[in-house]
């Protein structure tokens, strides 16, 4: 799970056991001056990128599902005409 506010991003690494989400690790960081000027979509994507970087060792060679409250992100992945910096983050 990932989320962003105006000043910080956060993520929770967890696993599903018998239809219940069980948290394993929590992580958060405050944004620097440049990151705090991002649009809402960029901040939410920053949270996803931060989560994958932070939990990289747990996620290698495993299927991952991202949960976010920003519905615009799910449309970003199949699009090829999105902003260049967001497309680089996806890769």
Number of C-alpha atoms within 10 A of each C-alpha: 17 24 21 25 14 14 14 17 22 20 25 19 21 14 14 9 8 7 7 9 11 13 12 9 10 14 14 17 13 14 18 10 9 7 15 16 13 14 11 15 16 19 23 24 24 23 24 25 16 19 23 19 11 16 16 11 9 11 13 10 8 7 6 12 8 13 14 18 11 15 11 13 15 12 9 17 13 9 10 9 8 12 11 9 9 15 14 8 12 11 7
